[in-house]
Amino acid sequence: MGDAEQRRGTADQGLRPAATNREDTNMAFSAKSNKDGTEYYLYSVSAANGKTRLYHFAKDANKKDDKSRPEADLPEGYEVSENSFTGLPILKKKK
């Protein structure tokens, strides 16, 4: 499995891997929803205390926001899951 495929969502958490036809290696980690097929991209923002990173998913791959930055990989110790009601991806701590 190549680096681009490893950065994408995983099927074991109910998400389909995102398309791997992107050449840009600086793209944000992405996961595709099983509910509606929408692709979501992982971003992080620094909390007010400057120590904590808050993670969120967005539909826009090229988000124009001063505070958020794209994340190429999942944070250590976390996995992607899908909210069964809304279909939105969420980060959960690994068990």
Secondary structure by P-SEA (a helix, b strand, c coil): ccccccccccccccccccccccccccccbbbbbcccbbbbbbbbbbcccccbbbbbcccccccccccbbbbccccccbbbbbcccccbbbbbccc
